């Protein structure tokens, strides 16, 4: 069975880190950046939140850290004053 878009996102843009808090809003922003990098149309925030719940991602303390090209895109998009 092929990995879902959300499974790909989690495996390519996040790494487990029990000492790091990545809130659901920040995680959704990372997902948008990941979709941009992958040239994919993102699903709605509602669908994203539902998928994260199905994957056991807790909105209050995910234990995940950003990584990869999507993390770079997210950071640059979050701070447009950076060169």
Secondary structure, 3 states (H helix, E strand, C coil): CCCCHHHHHHHHHEEECCCCCCCHHHHHHHHHHHHHHHCCCCCCHHHHHHHHHHCCCCCCCCCEEECHHHHHHHHHHHCCCCC
